[in-house]
Amino acid sequence: MDESLRTVAKFDDPMRASIAQTKLKDSGIESAIFGESSSYPALNAVEDNIELKVNAEDYDRAVSILAASQSAE
């Protein structure tokens, strides 16, 4: 991944972050999840503590993919 990462979505649930990451991967977009692996479970419960990041050049496409998948739910 490039050093210029942009946050495409924030989550308070690691499972939802993982599902979104899979949707991006299925569309050919590499991503990384940050903030889900605290050794203190209470910190993981902080609202929108988990960030899904993509390379800057993939940002617009990733936003579109995630928005489309949310409207389909």
mmJSON file of the N, C-alpha and C atoms, coordinates in Angstrom:
{"data_MODEL":{"atom_site":{
"group_PDB":["ATOM","ATOM","ATOM","ATOM","ATOM","ATOM","ATOM","ATOM","ATOM","ATOM","ATOM","ATOM","ATOM","ATOM","ATOM","ATOM","ATOM","ATOM","ATOM","ATOM","ATOM","ATOM","ATOM","ATOM","ATOM","ATOM","ATOM","ATOM","ATOM","ATOM","ATOM","ATOM","ATOM","ATOM","ATOM","ATOM","ATOM","ATOM","ATOM","ATOM","ATOM","ATOM","ATOM","ATOM","ATOM","ATOM","ATOM","ATOM","ATOM","ATOM","ATOM","ATOM","ATOM","ATOM","ATOM","ATOM","ATOM","ATOM","ATOM","ATOM","ATOM","ATOM","ATOM","ATOM","ATOM","ATOM","ATOM","ATOM","ATOM","ATOM","ATOM","ATOM","ATOM","ATOM","ATOM","ATOM","ATOM","ATOM","ATOM","ATOM","ATOM","ATOM","ATOM","ATOM","ATOM","ATOM","ATOM","ATOM","ATOM","ATOM","ATOM","ATOM","ATOM","ATOM","ATOM","ATOM","ATOM","ATOM","ATOM","ATOM","ATOM","ATOM","ATOM","ATOM","ATOM","ATOM","ATOM","ATOM","ATOM","ATOM","ATOM","ATOM","ATOM","ATOM","ATOM","ATOM","ATOM","ATOM","ATOM","ATOM","ATOM","ATOM","ATOM","ATOM","ATOM","ATOM","ATOM","ATOM","ATOM","ATOM","ATOM","ATOM","ATOM","ATOM","ATOM","ATOM","ATOM","ATOM","ATOM","ATOM","ATOM","ATOM","ATOM","ATOM","ATOM","ATOM","ATOM","ATOM","ATOM","ATOM","ATOM","ATOM","ATOM","ATOM","ATOM","ATOM","ATOM","ATOM","ATOM","ATOM","ATOM","ATOM","ATOM","ATOM","ATOM","ATOM","ATOM","ATOM","ATOM","ATOM","ATOM","ATOM","ATOM","ATOM","ATOM","ATOM","ATOM","ATOM","ATOM","ATOM","ATOM","ATOM","ATOM","ATOM","ATOM","ATOM","ATOM","ATOM","ATOM","ATOM","ATOM","ATOM","ATOM","ATOM","ATOM","ATOM","ATOM","ATOM","ATOM","ATOM","ATOM","ATOM","ATOM","ATOM","ATOM","ATOM","ATOM","ATOM","ATOM","ATOM","ATOM","ATOM","ATOM","ATOM","ATOM","ATOM","ATOM","ATOM","ATOM"],
"id":[1,2,3,4,5,6,7,8,9,10,11,12,13,14,15,16,17,18,19,20,21,22,23,24,25,26,27,28,29,30,31,32,33,34,35,36,37,38,39,40,41,42,43,44,45,46,47,48,49,50,51,52,53,54,55,56,57,58,59,60,61,62,63,64,65,66,67,68,69,70,71,72,73,74,75,76,77,78,79,80,81,82,83,84,85,86,87,88,89,90,91,92,93,94,95,96,97,98,99,100,101,102,103,104,105,106,107,108,109,110,111,112,113,114,115,116,117,118,119,120,121,122,123,124,125,126,127,128,129,130,131,132,133,134,135,136,137,138,139,140,141,142,143,144,145,146,147,148,149,150,151,152,153,154,155,156,157,158,159,160,161,162,163,164,165,166,167,168,169,170,171,172,173,174,175,176,177,178,179,180,181,182,183,184,185,186,187,188,189,190,191,192,193,194,195,196,197,198,199,200,201,202,203,204,205,206,207,208,209,210,211,212,213,214,215,216,217,218,219],
"type_symbol":["N","C","C","N","C","C","N","C","C","N","C","C","N","C","C","N","C","C","N","C","C","N","C","C","N","C","C","N","C","C","N","C","C","N","C","C","N","C","C","N","C","C","N","C","C","N","C","C","N","C","C","N","C","C","N","C","C","N","C","C","N","C","C","N","C","C","N","C","C","N","C","C","N","C","C","N","C","C","N","C","C","N","C","C","N","C","C","N","C","C","N","C","C","N","C","C","N","C","C","N","C","C","N","C","C","N","C","C","N","C","C","N","C","C","N","C","C","N","C","C","N","C","C","N","C","C","N","C","C","N","C","C","N","C","C","N","C","C","N","C","C","N","C","C","N","C","C","N","C","C","N","C","C","N","C","C","N","C","C","N","C","C","N","C","C","N","C","C","N","C","C","N","C","C","N","C","C","N","C","C","N","C","C","N","C","C","N","C","C","N","C","C","N","C","C","N","C","C","N","C","C","N","C","C","N","C","C","N","C","C","N","C","C","N","C","C","N","C","C"],
"label_atom_id":["N","CA","C","N","CA","C","N","CA","C","N","CA","C","N","CA","C","N","CA","C","N","CA","C","N","CA","C","N","CA","C","N","CA","C","N","CA","C","N","CA","C","N","CA","C","N","CA","C","N","CA","C","N","CA","C","N","CA","C","N","CA","C","N","CA","C","N","CA","C","N","CA","C","N","CA","C","N","CA","C","N","CA","C","N","CA","C","N","CA","C","N","CA","C","N","CA","C","N","CA","C","N","CA","C","N","CA","C","N","CA","C","N","CA","C","N","CA","C","N","CA","C","N","CA","C","N","CA","C","N","CA","C","N","CA","C","N","CA","C","N","CA","C","N","CA","C","N","CA","C","N","CA","C","N","CA","C","N","CA","C","N","CA","C","N","CA","C","N","CA","C","N","CA","C","N","CA","C","N","CA","C","N","CA","C","N","CA","C","N","CA","C","N","CA","C","N","CA","C","N","CA","C","N","CA","C","N","CA","C","N","CA","C","N","CA","C","N","CA","C","N","CA","C","N","CA","C","N","CA","C","N","CA","C","N","CA","C","N","CA","C","N","CA","C","N","CA","C","N","CA","C","N","CA","C"],
"label_alt_id":[null,null,null,null,null,null,null,null,null,null,null,null,null,null,null,null,null,null,null,null,null,null,null,null,null,null,null,null,null,null,null,null,null,null,null,null,null,null,null,null,null,null,null,null,null,null,null,null,null,null,null,null,null,null,null,null,null,null,null,null,null,null,null,null,null,null,null,null,null,null,null,null,null,null,null,null,null,null,null,null,null,null,null,null,null,null,null,null,null,null,null,null,null,null,null,null,null,null,null,null,null,null,null,null,null,null,null,null,null,null,null,null,null,null,null,null,null,null,null,null,null,null,null,null,null,null,null,null,null,null,null,null,null,null,null,null,null,null,null,null,null,null,null,null,null,null,null,null,null,null,null,null,null,null,null,null,null,null,null,null,null,null,null,null,null,null,null,null,null,null,null,null,null,null,null,null,null,null,null,null,null,null,null,null,null,null,null,null,null,null,null,null,null,null,null,null,null,null,null,null,null,null,null,null,null,null,null,null,null,null,null,null,null,null,null,null,null,null,null],
"label_comp_id":["MET","MET","MET","ASP","ASP","ASP","GLU","GLU","GLU","SER","SER","SER","LEU","LEU","LEU","ARG","ARG","ARG","THR","THR","THR","VAL","VAL","VAL","ALA","ALA","ALA","LYS","LYS","LYS","PHE","PHE","PHE","ASP","ASP","ASP","ASP","ASP","ASP","PRO","PRO","PRO","MET","MET","MET","ARG","ARG","ARG","ALA","ALA","ALA","SER","SER","SER","ILE","ILE","ILE","ALA","ALA","ALA","GLN","GLN","GLN","THR","THR","THR","LYS","LYS","LYS","LEU","LEU","LEU","LYS","LYS","LYS","ASP","ASP","ASP","SER","SER","SER","GLY","GLY","GLY","ILE","ILE","ILE","GLU","GLU","GLU","SER","SER","SER","ALA","ALA","ALA","ILE","ILE","ILE","PHE","PHE","PHE","GLY","GLY","GLY","GLU","GLU","GLU","SER","SER","SER","SER","SER","SER","SER","SER","SER","TYR","TYR","TYR","PRO","PRO","PRO","ALA","ALA","ALA","LEU","LEU","LEU","ASN","ASN","ASN","ALA","ALA","ALA","VAL","VAL","VAL","GLU","GLU","GLU","ASP","ASP","ASP","ASN","ASN","ASN","ILE","ILE","ILE","GLU","GLU","GLU","LEU","LEU","LEU","LYS","LYS","LYS","VAL","VAL","VAL","ASN","ASN","ASN","ALA","ALA","ALA","GLU","GLU","GLU","ASP","ASP","ASP","TYR","TYR","TYR","ASP","ASP","ASP","ARG","ARG","ARG","ALA","ALA","ALA","VAL","VAL","VAL","SER","SER","SER","ILE","ILE","ILE","LEU","LEU","LEU","ALA","ALA","ALA","ALA","ALA","ALA","SER","SER","SER","GLN","GLN","GLN","SER","SER","SER","ALA","ALA","ALA","GLU","GLU","GLU"],
"label_asym_id":["A","A","A","A","A","A","A","A","A","A","A","A","A","A","A","A","A","A","A","A","A","A","A","A","A","A","A","A","A","A","A","A","A","A","A","A","A","A","A","A","A","A","A","A","A","A","A","A","A","A","A","A","A","A","A","A","A","A","A","A","A","A","A","A","A","A","A","A","A","A","A","A","A","A","A","A","A","A","A","A","A","A","A","A","A","A","A","A","A","A","A","A","A","A","A","A","A","A","A","A","A","A","A","A","A","A","A","A","A","A","A","A","A","A","A","A","A","A","A","A","A","A","A","A","A","A","A","A","A","A","A","A","A","A","A","A","A","A","A","A","A","A","A","A","A","A","A","A","A","A","A","A","A","A","A","A","A","A","A","A","A","A","A","A","A","A","A","A","A","A","A","A","A","A","A","A","A","A","A","A","A","A","A","A","A","A","A","A","A","A","A","A","A","A","A","A","A","A","A","A","A","A","A","A","A","A","A","A","A","A","A","A","A","A","A","A","A","A","A"],
"label_entity_id":["1","1","1","1","1","1","1","1","1","1","1","1","1","1","1","1","1","1","1","1","1","1","1","1","1","1","1","1","1","1","1","1","1","1","1","1","1","1","1","1","1","1","1","1","1","1","1","1","1","1","1","1","1","1","1","1","1","1","1","1","1","1","1","1","1","1","1","1","1","1","1","1","1","1","1","1","1","1","1","1","1","1","1","1","1","1","1","1","1","1","1","1","1","1","1","1","1","1","1","1","1","1","1","1","1","1","1","1","1","1","1","1","1","1","1","1","1","1","1","1","1","1","1","1","1","1","1","1","1","1","1","1","1","1","1","1","1","1","1","1","1","1","1","1","1","1","1","1","1","1","1","1","1","1","1","1","1","1","1","1","1","1","1","1","1","1","1","1","1","1","1","1","1","1","1","1","1","1","1","1","1","1","1","1","1","1","1","1","1","1","1","1","1","1","1","1","1","1","1","1","1","1","1","1","1","1","1","1","1","1","1","1","1","1","1","1","1","1","1"],
"label_seq_id":[1,1,1,2,2,2,3,3,3,4,4,4,5,5,5,6,6,6,7,7,7,8,8,8,9,9,9,10,10,10,11,11,11,12,12,12,13,13,13,14,14,14,15,15,15,16,16,16,17,17,17,18,18,18,19,19,19,20,20,20,21,21,21,22,22,22,23,23,23,24,24,24,25,25,25,26,26,26,27,27,27,28,28,28,29,29,29,30,30,30,31,31,31,32,32,32,33,33,33,34,34,34,35,35,35,36,36,36,37,37,37,38,38,38,39,39,39,40,40,40,41,41,41,42,42,42,43,43,43,44,44,44,45,45,45,46,46,46,47,47,47,48,48,48,49,49,49,50,50,50,51,51,51,52,52,52,53,53,53,54,54,54,55,55,55,56,56,56,57,57,57,58,58,58,59,59,59,60,60,60,61,61,61,62,62,62,63,63,63,64,64,64,65,65,65,66,66,66,67,67,67,68,68,68,69,69,69,70,70,70,71,71,71,72,72,72,73,73,73],
"pdbx_PDB_ins_code":[null,null,null,null,null,null,null,null,null,null,null,null,null,null,null,null,null,null,null,null,null,null,null,null,null,null,null,null,null,null,null,null,null,null,null,null,null,null,null,null,null,null,null,null,null,null,null,null,null,null,null,null,null,null,null,null,null,null,null,null,null,null,null,null,null,null,null,null,null,null,null,null,null,null,null,null,null,null,null,null,null,null,null,null,null,null,null,null,null,null,null,null,null,null,null,null,null,null,null,null,null,null,null,null,null,null,null,null,null,null,null,null,null,null,null,null,null,null,null,null,null,null,null,null,null,null,null,null,null,null,null,null,null,null,null,null,null,null,null,null,null,null,null,null,null,null,null,null,null,null,null,null,null,null,null,null,null,null,null,null,null,null,null,null,null,null,null,null,null,null,null,null,null,null,null,null,null,null,null,null,null,null,null,null,null,null,null,null,null,null,null,null,null,null,null,null,null,null,null,null,null,null,null,null,null,null,null,null,null,null,null,null,null,null,null,null,null,null,null],
"Cartn_x":[0.835,0.0,0.874,0.357,1.011,1.054,1.955,2.026,0.915,0.259,-0.814,-2.167,-2.485,-3.743,-4.823,-6.042,-7.187,-8.225,-8.856,-9.906,-11.172,-11.646,-12.839,-14.092,-13.916,-15.061,-14.566,-15.465,-15.174,-16.267,-15.859,-16.77,-16.576,-17.617,-17.48,-17.529,-17.643,-17.738,-16.698,-15.759,-14.724,-15.285,-16.397,-16.988,-17.47,-18.117,-18.591,-17.416,-16.336,-15.14,-14.573,-14.556,-14.045,-14.915,-16.216,-17.136,-16.899,-16.756,-16.49,-15.156,-14.153,-12.849,-12.962,-13.748,-13.955,-14.651,-15.635,-16.324,-15.34,-14.446,-13.454,-12.488,-12.045,-11.113,-11.737,-13.012,-13.716,-13.777,-13.649,-13.652,-12.239,-11.241,-9.858,-9.183,-9.753,-9.168,-8.536,-7.246,-6.545,-6.909,-7.043,-7.369,-6.73,-6.759,-6.211,-7.129,-7.252,-8.076,-7.148,-7.443,-6.654,-7.553,-7.026,-7.719,-8.571,-8.515,-9.381,-8.708,-7.419,-6.718,-6.162,-6.97,-6.547,-6.585,-5.633,-5.656,-6.644,-7.265,-8.281,-9.634,-10.473,-11.747,-12.623,-12.574,-13.399,-13.019,-11.743,-11.323,-11.873,-12.073,-12.629,-14.095,-14.759,-16.166,-16.387,-15.318,-15.445,-16.04,-17.027,-17.733,-16.778,-16.884,-16.099,-14.593,-14.117,-12.7,-11.918,-12.603,-11.962,-12.053,-10.91,-10.873,-10.466,-11.162,-10.831,-10.176,-8.94,-8.17,-7.802,-7.746,-7.359,-6.316,-5.644,-4.728,-5.519,-4.886,-5.566,-6.177,-5.488,-6.01,-7.238,-7.494,-8.663,-9.832,-9.629,-10.607,-12.004,-12.113,-13.429,-14.175,-13.469,-14.09,-14.525,-13.697,-14.033,-15.28,-15.368,-16.549,-17.802,-17.715,-18.858,-19.277,-18.296,-18.596,-19.265,-18.744,-19.325,-20.7,-20.892,-22.213,-23.236,-22.85,-23.764,-24.132,-23.168,-23.45,-24.342,-24.218,-25.079,-26.509,-26.677,-28.026,-28.713,-27.921,-28.477,-28.892,-28.422,-28.721,-30.121],
"Cartn_y":[-1.191,0.0,1.246,2.267,3.558,4.237,5.195,5.931,6.953,7.31,8.307,7.608,7.208,6.509,7.508,7.196,8.027,7.138,7.668,6.934,6.989,5.814,5.724,5.463,4.906,4.644,4.431,4.692,4.454,3.555,2.69,1.699,1.588,1.1,0.771,-0.735,-1.491,-2.948,-3.558,-4.34,-4.937,-5.816,-6.482,-7.352,-6.53,-5.405,-4.546,-3.985,-3.661,-3.174,-4.262,-5.476,-6.596,-6.88,-6.771,-6.98,-5.909,-4.657,-3.573,-3.791,-4.24,-4.51,-5.602,-6.62,-7.703,-7.195,-6.32,-5.742,-4.974,-4.217,-3.474,-4.434,-5.453,-6.421,-7.126,-7.471,-8.12,-7.227,-5.923,-4.961,-4.565,-5.227,-4.975,-3.834,-3.396,-2.292,-2.83,-2.586,-2.966,-1.966,-2.464,-1.596,-2.149,-1.334,-1.75,-1.242,-2.046,-1.681,-1.256,-0.099,0.431,0.614,0.286,0.567,-0.547,-1.75,-2.817,-3.75,-3.62,-4.64,-4.136,-3.414,-2.975,-4.156,-4.214,-5.277,-4.958,-3.781,-3.369,-3.336,-4.356,-4.438,-3.201,-2.525,-1.323,-0.243,-0.175,0.813,0.484,-0.789,-1.187,-0.774,-0.538,-0.172,1.319,2.097,3.529,3.738,4.605,4.822,5.246,4.572,4.878,4.895,3.968,3.872,3.121,2.371,1.524,2.218,2.366,3.057,2.109,2.208,1.474,2.464,2.181,3.119,2.49,3.338,2.919,3.89,3.488,4.394,5.592,6.749,7.978,7.862,7.206,7.103,6.196,5.367,4.481,5.04,6.195,6.726,6.909,7.629,7.924,6.65,5.732,4.467,3.665,3.658,2.929,3.515,4.836,5.484,5.069,5.045,4.657,3.219,2.324,0.912,0.72,1.362,1.205,1.852,2.973,3.638,2.758,2.166,1.293,0.069,-0.484,-1.677,-1.338,-0.128,0.273,0.493,1.064,1.301,-0.012,-1.045,-2.355,-3.162,-2.776,-3.545,-3.332],
"Cartn_z":[0.0,0.0,0.0,-0.612,-0.721,0.646,0.806,2.068,2.194,1.101,1.151,1.275,2.492,2.76,3.155,2.769,3.153,3.813,4.844,5.543,4.71,4.32,3.484,4.318,5.524,6.4,7.825,8.778,10.194,10.754,11.673,12.239,13.747,14.424,15.842,16.048,14.937,14.996,14.042,14.565,13.712,12.596,12.837,11.818,10.624,10.884,9.792,8.999,9.685,8.997,8.089,8.575,7.801,6.573,6.738,5.609,4.547,4.967,4.019,3.312,4.044,3.451,2.382,2.654,1.686,0.428,0.59,-0.57,-1.444,-0.817,-1.588,-2.288,-1.558,-2.142,-3.344,-3.234,-4.338,-5.575,-5.367,-6.474,-6.885,-6.311,-6.695,-5.974,-4.857,-4.099,-2.823,-2.667,-1.438,-0.341,0.875,2.006,3.268,4.302,5.592,6.698,7.742,8.891,10.021,10.608,11.713,12.932,14.114,15.359,15.912,15.322,15.815,16.808,17.007,17.775,19.106,19.841,21.163,22.127,23.036,24.042,25.164,25.081,26.043,25.337,25.516,24.791,24.916,26.048,26.22,25.211,24.828,23.837,22.462,22.182,20.895,20.774,21.883,21.872,21.637,21.579,21.334,19.947,19.882,18.615,17.507,16.37,15.173,15.426,16.24,16.559,15.486,14.635,13.635,12.273,11.615,10.328,9.212,8.093,6.884,5.936,5.557,4.734,3.399,2.382,1.033,0.508,-0.566,-1.242,-1.756,-1.758,-2.171,-3.557,-4.476,-5.842,-5.951,-4.946,-4.941,-4.137,-3.51,-2.551,-3.159,-4.263,-4.837,-5.23,-5.83,-6.232,-5.005,-3.969,-2.746,-2.08,-2.039,-1.461,-2.23,-3.546,-4.382,-4.119,-4.017,-3.774,-2.433,-1.4,-0.068,0.005,-0.65,-0.649,-1.362,-2.471,-3.203,-2.381,-1.659,-0.863,0.331,0.878,1.996,1.525,0.341,-0.154,-0.536,-0.812,-1.168,0.051,1.22,2.449,2.931],
"occupancy":[1.0,1.0,1.0,1.0,1.0,1.0,1.0,1.0,1.0,1.0,1.0,1.0,1.0,1.0,1.0,1.0,1.0,1.0,1.0,1.0,1.0,1.0,1.0,1.0,1.0,1.0,1.0,1.0,1.0,1.0,1.0,1.0,1.0,1.0,1.0,1.0,1.0,1.0,1.0,1.0,1.0,1.0,1.0,1.0,1.0,1.0,1.0,1.0,1.0,1.0,1.0,1.0,1.0,1.0,1.0,1.0,1.0,1.0,1.0,1.0,1.0,1.0,1.0,1.0,1.0,1.0,1.0,1.0,1.0,1.0,1.0,1.0,1.0,1.0,1.0,1.0,1.0,1.0,1.0,1.0,1.0,1.0,1.0,1.0,1.0,1.0,1.0,1.0,1.0,1.0,1.0,1.0,1.0,1.0,1.0,1.0,1.0,1.0,1.0,1.0,1.0,1.0,1.0,1.0,1.0,1.0,1.0,1.0,1.0,1.0,1.0,1.0,1.0,1.0,1.0,1.0,1.0,1.0,1.0,1.0,1.0,1.0,1.0,1.0,1.0,1.0,1.0,1.0,1.0,1.0,1.0,1.0,1.0,1.0,1.0,1.0,1.0,1.0,1.0,1.0,1.0,1.0,1.0,1.0,1.0,1.0,1.0,1.0,1.0,1.0,1.0,1.0,1.0,1.0,1.0,1.0,1.0,1.0,1.0,1.0,1.0,1.0,1.0,1.0,1.0,1.0,1.0,1.0,1.0,1.0,1.0,1.0,1.0,1.0,1.0,1.0,1.0,1.0,1.0,1.0,1.0,1.0,1.0,1.0,1.0,1.0,1.0,1.0,1.0,1.0,1.0,1.0,1.0,1.0,1.0,1.0,1.0,1.0,1.0,1.0,1.0,1.0,1.0,1.0,1.0,1.0,1.0,1.0,1.0,1.0,1.0,1.0,1.0,1.0,1.0,1.0,1.0,1.0,1.0],
"B_iso_or_equiv":[0.0,0.0,0.0,0.0,0.0,0.0,0.0,0.0,0.0,0.0,0.0,0.0,0.0,0.0,0.0,0.0,0.0,0.0,0.0,0.0,0.0,0.0,0.0,0.0,0.0,0.0,0.0,0.0,0.0,0.0,0.0,0.0,0.0,0.0,0.0,0.0,0.0,0.0,0.0,0.0,0.0,0.0,0.0,0.0,0.0,0.0,0.0,0.0,0.0,0.0,0.0,0.0,0.0,0.0,0.0,0.0,0.0,0.0,0.0,0.0,0.0,0.0,0.0,0.0,0.0,0.0,0.0,0.0,0.0,0.0,0.0,0.0,0.0,0.0,0.0,0.0,0.0,0.0,0.0,0.0,0.0,0.0,0.0,0.0,0.0,0.0,0.0,0.0,0.0,0.0,0.0,0.0,0.0,0.0,0.0,0.0,0.0,0.0,0.0,0.0,0.0,0.0,0.0,0.0,0.0,0.0,0.0,0.0,0.0,0.0,0.0,0.0,0.0,0.0,0.0,0.0,0.0,0.0,0.0,0.0,0.0,0.0,0.0,0.0,0.0,0.0,0.0,0.0,0.0,0.0,0.0,0.0,0.0,0.0,0.0,0.0,0.0,0.0,0.0,0.0,0.0,0.0,0.0,0.0,0.0,0.0,0.0,0.0,0.0,0.0,0.0,0.0,0.0,0.0,0.0,0.0,0.0,0.0,0.0,0.0,0.0,0.0,0.0,0.0,0.0,0.0,0.0,0.0,0.0,0.0,0.0,0.0,0.0,0.0,0.0,0.0,0.0,0.0,0.0,0.0,0.0,0.0,0.0,0.0,0.0,0.0,0.0,0.0,0.0,0.0,0.0,0.0,0.0,0.0,0.0,0.0,0.0,0.0,0.0,0.0,0.0,0.0,0.0,0.0,0.0,0.0,0.0,0.0,0.0,0.0,0.0,0.0,0.0,0.0,0.0,0.0,0.0,0.0,0.0],
"pdbx_formal_charge":[null,null,null,null,null,null,null,null,null,null,null,null,null,null,null,null,null,null,null,null,null,null,null,null,null,null,null,null,null,null,null,null,null,null,null,null,null,null,null,null,null,null,null,null,null,null,null,null,null,null,null,null,null,null,null,null,null,null,null,null,null,null,null,null,null,null,null,null,null,null,null,null,null,null,null,null,null,null,null,null,null,null,null,null,null,null,null,null,null,null,null,null,null,null,null,null,null,null,null,null,null,null,null,null,null,null,null,null,null,null,null,null,null,null,null,null,null,null,null,null,null,null,null,null,null,null,null,null,null,null,null,null,null,null,null,null,null,null,null,null,null,null,null,null,null,null,null,null,null,null,null,null,null,null,null,null,null,null,null,null,null,null,null,null,null,null,null,null,null,null,null,null,null,null,null,null,null,null,null,null,null,null,null,null,null,null,null,null,null,null,null,null,null,null,null,null,null,null,null,null,null,null,null,null,null,null,null,null,null,null,null,null,null,null,null,null,null,null,null],
"auth_seq_id":[1,1,1,2,2,2,3,3,3,4,4,4,5,5,5,6,6,6,7,7,7,8,8,8,9,9,9,10,10,10,11,11,11,12,12,12,13,13,13,14,14,14,15,15,15,16,16,16,17,17,17,18,18,18,19,19,19,20,20,20,21,21,21,22,22,22,23,23,23,24,24,24,25,25,25,26,26,26,27,27,27,28,28,28,29,29,29,30,30,30,31,31,31,32,32,32,33,33,33,34,34,34,35,35,35,36,36,36,37,37,37,38,38,38,39,39,39,40,40,40,41,41,41,42,42,42,43,43,43,44,44,44,45,45,45,46,46,46,47,47,47,48,48,48,49,49,49,50,50,50,51,51,51,52,52,52,53,53,53,54,54,54,55,55,55,56,56,56,57,57,57,58,58,58,59,59,59,60,60,60,61,61,61,62,62,62,63,63,63,64,64,64,65,65,65,66,66,66,67,67,67,68,68,68,69,69,69,70,70,70,71,71,71,72,72,72,73,73,73],
"auth_comp_id":["MET","MET","MET","ASP","ASP","ASP","GLU","GLU","GLU","SER","SER","SER","LEU","LEU","LEU","ARG","ARG","ARG","THR","THR","THR","VAL","VAL","VAL","ALA","ALA","ALA","LYS","LYS","LYS","PHE","PHE","PHE","ASP","ASP","ASP","ASP","ASP","ASP","PRO","PRO","PRO","MET","MET","MET","ARG","ARG","ARG","ALA","ALA","ALA","SER","SER","SER","ILE","ILE","ILE","ALA","ALA","ALA","GLN","GLN","GLN","THR","THR","THR","LYS","LYS","LYS","LEU","LEU","LEU","LYS","LYS","LYS","ASP","ASP","ASP","SER","SER","SER","GLY","GLY","GLY","ILE","ILE","ILE","GLU","GLU","GLU","SER","SER","SER","ALA","ALA","ALA","ILE","ILE","ILE","PHE","PHE","PHE","GLY","GLY","GLY","GLU","GLU","GLU","SER","SER","SER","SER","SER","SER","SER","SER","SER","TYR","TYR","TYR","PRO","PRO","PRO","ALA","ALA","ALA","LEU","LEU","LEU","ASN","ASN","ASN","ALA","ALA","ALA","VAL","VAL","VAL","GLU","GLU","GLU","ASP","ASP","ASP","ASN","ASN","ASN","ILE","ILE","ILE","GLU","GLU","GLU","LEU","LEU","LEU","LYS","LYS","LYS","VAL","VAL","VAL","ASN","ASN","ASN","ALA","ALA","ALA","GLU","GLU","GLU","ASP","ASP","ASP","TYR","TYR","TYR","ASP","ASP","ASP","ARG","ARG","ARG","ALA","ALA","ALA","VAL","VAL","VAL","SER","SER","SER","ILE","ILE","ILE","LEU","LEU","LEU","ALA","ALA","ALA","ALA","ALA","ALA","SER","SER","SER","GLN","GLN","GLN","SER","SER","SER","ALA","ALA","ALA","GLU","GLU","GLU"],
"auth_asym_id":["A","A","A","A","A","A","A","A","A","A","A","A","A","A","A","A","A","A","A","A","A","A","A","A","A","A","A","A","A","A","A","A","A","A","A","A","A","A","A","A","A","A","A","A","A","A","A","A","A","A","A","A","A","A","A","A","A","A","A","A","A","A","A","A","A","A","A","A","A","A","A","A","A","A","A","A","A","A","A","A","A","A","A","A","A","A","A","A","A","A","A","A","A","A","A","A","A","A","A","A","A","A","A","A","A","A","A","A","A","A","A","A","A","A","A","A","A","A","A","A","A","A","A","A","A","A","A","A","A","A","A","A","A","A","A","A","A","A","A","A","A","A","A","A","A","A","A","A","A","A","A","A","A","A","A","A","A","A","A","A","A","A","A","A","A","A","A","A","A","A","A","A","A","A","A","A","A","A","A","A","A","A","A","A","A","A","A","A","A","A","A","A","A","A","A","A","A","A","A","A","A","A","A","A","A","A","A","A","A","A","A","A","A","A","A","A","A","A","A"],
"auth_atom_id":["N","CA","C","N","CA","C","N","CA","C","N","CA","C","N","CA","C","N","CA","C","N","CA","C","N","CA","C","N","CA","C","N","CA","C","N","CA","C","N","CA","C","N","CA","C","N","CA","C","N","CA","C","N","CA","C","N","CA","C","N","CA","C","N","CA","C","N","CA","C","N","CA","C","N","CA","C","N","CA","C","N","CA","C","N","CA","C","N","CA","C","N","CA","C","N","CA","C","N","CA","C","N","CA","C","N","CA","C","N","CA","C","N","CA","C","N","CA","C","N","CA","C","N","CA","C","N","CA","C","N","CA","C","N","CA","C","N","CA","C","N","CA","C","N","CA","C","N","CA","C","N","CA","C","N","CA","C","N","CA","C","N","CA","C","N","CA","C","N","CA","C","N","CA","C","N","CA","C","N","CA","C","N","CA","C","N","CA","C","N","CA","C","N","CA","C","N","CA","C","N","CA","C","N","CA","C","N","CA","C","N","CA","C","N","CA","C","N","CA","C","N","CA","C","N","CA","C","N","CA","C","N","CA","C","N","CA","C","N","CA","C","N","CA","C","N","CA","C","N","CA","C","N","CA","C"],
"pdbx_PDB_model_num":[1,1,1,1,1,1,1,1,1,1,1,1,1,1,1,1,1,1,1,1,1,1,1,1,1,1,1,1,1,1,1,1,1,1,1,1,1,1,1,1,1,1,1,1,1,1,1,1,1,1,1,1,1,1,1,1,1,1,1,1,1,1,1,1,1,1,1,1,1,1,1,1,1,1,1,1,1,1,1,1,1,1,1,1,1,1,1,1,1,1,1,1,1,1,1,1,1,1,1,1,1,1,1,1,1,1,1,1,1,1,1,1,1,1,1,1,1,1,1,1,1,1,1,1,1,1,1,1,1,1,1,1,1,1,1,1,1,1,1,1,1,1,1,1,1,1,1,1,1,1,1,1,1,1,1,1,1,1,1,1,1,1,1,1,1,1,1,1,1,1,1,1,1,1,1,1,1,1,1,1,1,1,1,1,1,1,1,1,1,1,1,1,1,1,1,1,1,1,1,1,1,1,1,1,1,1,1,1,1,1,1,1,1,1,1,1,1,1,1]
}}}
